[in-house]
Amino acid sequence: MGEELKGRVALVTGGTGGIGTAICARLGRMGARVATTYRNREKAEAWQKQMKAQGQDVAIYACDVGDYDTCVALIGQVEKDLGPVDILVNNAGITRDTTLKKMTPQHWRDVICANLDSVFNMTQPVLTGMAQRGWGRIINISSVNGQKGQFGQANYASSKAGIHGFTMSAAQEVARKGVTVNTVSPGYIATEMVMAVPEEVREKIIAQIPVGRLGRPEEVAHVVAFLASEDAGFITGANLAANGGQHMH
């Protein structure tokens, strides 16, 4: 997968996180011009510097992915700076875990807005251009817990399950236009977020994963890179699980 995406513009939301970083690096190595969104400028600028030291030139843009108008403005700016968006990876997401009994409307709204509204907010403005140009790749990052549910995650699991419903519907609308829309559902990946979990809790999680370990961010990025490639043109509306066998269906 050398320069396969040369000349393509890839926009990755939430690219400064663990999985997002691996996705940005992988698409960059494939020749794409990569842009990502951030909430915290200081953190994003440090991240950009780090990426540059590894030979990765990623453009960064402030954006609240939960706000439609902000997303439209961002996409306009990216297209002005880099060119039309060919590949969109909806990767931004948050958790606000708590049991349903204790969940507030705010807990619910925050997660649905950041994880699910964001997918509409980013996809809707790029879809027409992709269809008109006759080529596009939309890859939505869901989660194993969107497939199987999880105690204390009614908000998160709902948002992640909703992502694949969106994928299947959008895929049908643009299938004849050379645009594919797919979902990737990672299991437990060794990101900072997961490594921050107490060790005994982490051991319990690993015990439920048949391959016996956490996934690596690069392994998720590999699936995204494949779906973004020319070779994946016959795959659309699919949900590719990368969860070490933790949930099979």
C-alpha positions in Angstrom: 0.0 0.0 0.0 2.5 2.6 -1.1 1.2 5.7 -2.8 -2.2 4.2 -3.4 -4.1 7.3 -2.1 -1.8 9.9 -3.7 -3.8 13.0 -4.6 -6.7 12.0 -2.3 -7.8 14.2 0.6 -8.7 12.4 3.8 -10.5 14.0 6.7 -10.4 12.2 10.0 -12.4 13.4 13.0 -10.9 13.0 16.4 -7.6 12.2 14.9 -5.4 13.1 17.9 -6.7 10.1 20.0 -5.1 6.7 20.0 -7.0 5.1 17.1 -7.3 8.4 15.2 -3.5 8.9 15.3 -2.9 5.4 13.8 -5.5 6.1 11.1 -4.0 9.5 10.2 -0.5 8.0 10.0 -1.6 5.1 7.9 -3.6 7.2 5.4 -0.7 9.6 5.2 1.8 6.8 4.4 -0.5 5.8 1.6 0.0 9.2 0.0 -3.2 11.0 1.1 -3.3 14.6 2.3 -4.7 14.2 5.8 -6.6 16.7 7.9 -8.1 16.2 11.4 -10.3 18.0 13.9 -9.5 18.9 17.5 -11.1 20.5 20.5 -8.0 21.4 22.5 -5.6 23.6 20.6 -2.5 23.1 22.8 -2.9 19.3 22.8 -3.5 19.3 19.0 -0.4 21.5 18.2 1.8 19.2 20.3 0.4 16.2 18.5 0.9 17.8 15.1 4.6 18.5 16.0 5.0 14.9 17.1 3.5 13.6 13.9 5.8 16.0 11.9 8.8 14.5 13.7 7.7 11.1 12.3 7.4 12.5 8.8 3.6 13.0 8.9 2.3 16.3 7.8 -1.3 16.5 9.1 -3.4 19.7 8.9 -5.4 20.4 12.1 -8.7 22.3 12.5 -10.7 23.3 15.5 -14.2 21.9 15.3 -17.1 20.9 17.5 -18.3 17.9 15.5 -21.6 18.0 17.3 -22.5 21.3 15.6 -23.7 21.1 12.0 -22.9 24.7 11.0 -19.4 24.4 12.4 -18.8 21.1 10.4 -20.0 22.7 7.2 -17.6 25.7 7.7 -14.8 23.3 8.6 -15.3 21.2 5.4 -15.4 24.4 3.3 -12.0 25.4 4.9 -10.4 22.0 4.3 -11.6 21.9 0.7 -10.1 25.4 0.2 -6.8 24.5 1.8 -6.3 20.9 0.6 -8.9 20.1 -2.1 -12.2 18.2 -2.1 -12.6 15.6 0.6 -12.4 12.1 -0.9 -12.1 10.0 2.3 -14.0 10.8 5.5 -13.3 8.8 8.6 -15.9 9.6 11.4 -13.8 8.6 14.4 -14.6 11.3 17.0 -16.3 9.9 20.1 -16.8 10.3 23.9 -18.1 8.2 26.8 -20.2 9.3 29.8 -20.6 5.9 31.4 -23.2 5.4 34.1 -26.1 3.0 34.8 -29.4 4.0 33.3 -30.8 4.6 36.8 -28.2 7.3 37.3 -28.0 8.6 33.7 -29.0 12.2 33.3 -30.5 13.7 30.1 -27.2 15.6 29.8 -25.2 12.3 29.9 -27.5 11.0 27.1 -27.4 14.1 24.9 -23.7 14.7 25.2 -22.8 11.2 23.9 -25.5 11.0 21.2 -24.4 14.5 20.0 -20.7 13.8 19.9 -20.9 10.2 18.6 -23.9 10.1 16.3 -25.0 13.6 15.4 -21.4 14.2 14.3 -21.6 11.4 11.7 -24.5 13.2 10.0 -22.9 16.6 10.5 -19.7 15.6 8.7 -21.1 13.2 6.1 -24.0 15.2 4.8 -21.9 18.1 3.5 -19.3 15.9 1.7 -21.6 13.3 0.2 -22.9 15.3 -2.8 -19.4 16.3 -3.9 -18.2 12.7 -3.7 -21.1 11.5 -5.7 -20.6 14.2 -8.4 -16.9 13.3 -8.7 -17.8 9.6 -8.9 -15.5 8.4 -6.0 -15.6 8.5 -2.2 -15.0 6.6 0.9 -16.9 7.1 4.1 -15.7 5.0 7.1 -17.6 5.3 10.4 -15.9 4.0 13.5 -18.4 2.2 15.8 -17.6 -0.2 18.6 -18.1 -3.8 19.7 -20.4 -2.4 22.4 -22.7 -1.0 19.7 -23.1 -4.6 18.6 -23.4 -6.4 21.9 -24.4 -3.6 24.4 -22.5 -3.0 27.6 -23.5 -2.4 31.3 -23.4 1.3 32.1 -23.2 2.3 28.4 -26.9 2.7 27.3 -26.0 6.1 25.8 -22.7 5.0 24.2 -24.0 1.7 22.8 -27.1 3.5 21.4 -24.9 6.0 19.6 -22.6 3.3 18.2 -25.4 1.0 17.1 -27.0 4.0 15.4 -23.8 4.6 13.4 -24.3 1.3 11.5 -27.9 2.1 10.8 -26.7 5.3 9.2 -24.0 3.5 7.3 -26.4 1.0 5.7 -28.9 3.7 4.7 -26.3 6.1 3.3 -24.6 3.3 1.5 -27.7 2.5 -0.5 -28.1 6.2 -1.6 -24.7 6.5 -3.1 -23.8 3.0 -4.2 -24.2 3.7 -7.9 -22.0 6.9 -7.6 -18.7 5.2 -6.8 -19.0 6.1 -3.1 -18.8 3.4 -0.4 -20.0 3.8 3.2 -18.8 1.3 5.8 -18.5 0.8 9.5 -15.6 -0.5 11.5 -16.4 -1.8 15.0 -13.2 -2.1 17.1 -13.1 -4.1 20.3 -10.9 -3.2 23.2 -7.8 -1.4 21.8 -4.7 -0.5 23.8 -5.2 3.3 23.7 -4.5 5.7 26.6 -8.2 5.6 27.5 -8.2 1.8 27.9 -4.8 1.7 29.6 -6.1 4.2 32.2 -8.5 1.6 33.4 -7.4 -0.1 36.6 -5.2 -3.2 35.9 -7.6 -5.7 37.5 -10.5 -4.4 35.4 -8.3 -4.6 32.3 -7.3 -8.2 33.1 -11.0 -9.0 33.3 -11.6 -7.5 29.9 -8.7 -9.4 28.3 -10.0 -12.6 29.8 -13.1 -12.2 27.6 -11.1 -11.7 24.4 -10.5 -15.1 22.7 -7.1 -13.9 21.1 -6.0 -13.1 24.7 -4.8 -9.5 24.3 -6.0 -6.0 23.6 -5.9 -4.8 19.9 -3.4 -2.3 18.6 -4.5 1.0 17.1 -2.6 0.1 14.0 -4.8 -3.0 13.5 -7.9 -0.8 13.3 -6.0 1.6 11.0 -5.2 -1.3 8.7 -9.0 -2.1 8.3 -9.7 1.6 7.6 -6.9 1.8 5.1 -8.3 -1.2 3.3 -11.8 0.2 3.1 -10.4 3.5 1.8 -8.5 1.7 -1.0 -9.5 1.2 -4.6 -9.7 -2.6 -3.9 -12.6 -2.2 -1.5 -14.9 -0.7 -4.1 -17.3 -3.7 -3.9 -17.7 -3.5 -0.2 -20.4 -1.1 1.0 -22.9 -1.0 3.9 -20.7 -3.5 5.7 -19.6 -3.6 9.4 -16.1 -5.0 9.8 -15.4 -6.1 13.4 -11.9 -6.0 14.8 -12.4 -7.3 18.3 -10.2 -10.3 18.7 -13.2 -12.6 18.6 -14.9 -11.0 21.7 -18.2 -10.8 19.9 -19.1 -12.8 16.8 -22.3 -12.6 14.8 
